């Protein structure tokens, strides 16, 4: 019985300290489940000590930085495909097979599927990136004229709708 009184007393004391520490002792108001709001607790709620907010300008800046990095990489791949396609010097069949095998094992096709499956609005917002993506597709078609269809088969539905 003493243990129970001590435990209950400790829990009540802890609750009182938490209520006092949160300001006026007011608990946060929670919205009904499914409304999409959550709660309106103060800035001391959760980890980090402050309320997490979504800053669209920060998100847009991060997207631009990521797109610029991707553009640089895609441009390098496209340029490499273009230069190597013009330097095969009679070894075309062997080169095509090696290039096809290499690209089949790479992340290029899953990348193209992912990027080409986004909305037209998103493509329009990120136009410089998508110009490079389509240039890459063109270079793949030029570099592997007989095998590009097989390589790009997973991306075909997205390419057809993104004319």
N, C-alpha and C positions, 0 to 999 in steps of 0.2 A: 504494500500500500504506500509506503514511503517512496519507493522507486517510481510508482505511477504518479504521485503528486509532484515529485521532482521533475520527471519527464514532461508532464503537462505544463508545469511552471516554466521550464526551460523553453518549450515551444512557444508559449504565450509571450514570454519575454523577448524571444527572437522576433516574433511577428511584430511586436510593438516597436522594436528597434528598426525593423525594416520600414514600417509605416512612417516612423519619425524621420528616417534617413531620406525617404522619397519626397520630402517637402512638407506639405501640410498634413500628411497622413492620408491623403486621398489616393485611392487606388486608381489605376488606369481604367478607362471605360473601354470595354470590348464590344465590338459590333456583333450582330447575329452572324452565325456561321453561314457562309455562302454569299455574303454581301460584297466581298472583295475589298474590305477596308482593314480588317485586323483590329488595331487598337490605337488609342491616342495617349499612350503613356509618354512621360516626359523624356528629356534628353538623357537621363541616367539609366534608361531601360536597355537591357541587352549588353553585349560585349562591346568594348571599345569606348564606352562612356558617352558616345554621341549618337544622335539619330542618323541612320543611314538614309541618304537622299540620292535620287537619281539625277545626275546632271547631264542633260542631253548634249551640251556643248563639249563636255569632256568625252562622252561616248563618241561623238562625231569626230573629234580630233584623233581619238585612238583608232577609229575606223579608217580615217585618211592615212595615218601613219602605216597601218597594216596594209592598206591597198597599195601605197607607194612601194613598200618592200616587196609585195607580191608582183607588182608591175616590173620591178627591176629583175626579179628572178625569171619571170615569164619571158621578158624581152631577151635575156641572156640565153634561155633555152631556144627560143625562136631563131635568134641569130645563129646559134650553133647548128641548128638543123639546116638552116639556109646555106651556111658556109660549107658544111660537110656534104650536103646533097650535091653541090657543084664540084666537089673535089673527089668523087669516087673513082675516076679514071679507069673504067673498064671492070672494076670489081663490084659492079652494081648489085648483082644477085647476092653475093656474100654480105655486102654492106647492108642491104635491105633486111636480110634475115637477122643479122646481129642487132641492128637498130630495132627491129620489131620485137625481138626477144627482150632487149633491154627495156624498151618502153612498156611492154606487157607486164613486166615485173615492177615497174616504177609506180609512183603515186599520181602520175599525170592524169590517167583516165578517171580515177575516183575524184580527183580534184576538179576536173572538167564537169563531171556529173554533178558534184556539189554546187559549183559556181553557176552552172547553167540552169539549175533547177529553182533558182530564186525568182522572185516576182519581177515583172518588167519595170515597176516603179523603182525597185532596188537597183536594177541594172542601170536605169536612167540616172539615179543619184550617184552611181559609181562608174560613170561612162568611161573615163580613162582606163580603168582596170579592165573593163569588158572589151574595149578595143584591142588590148593586148591579148586577152583570152581568145578572141576570134582570130587574131593574127597567128596565134599558136596553132589553132585548128587548121588554118590555111597552110602553115608550114608543115604540119604533120601530113596533110593531104599531098603536098608537093614532094616531101621526102620519101613517102611510102605510097606511091600511086597505086600499087597493086594490093597493098595490105592495110591501108589506112581504114578502110571500111570495117574490117574485122577488129582492128584495134579500137576504133571509136564506137563500136556497136553499143556498149552500155550507155553512151552519151547521145545516141541517135535521136531518141524521142525529144530530148531537150534542144538538140541542134535544129530539129525540124520545126519546133514551135518558136524558136528564137531567130528566125530568118531575119 
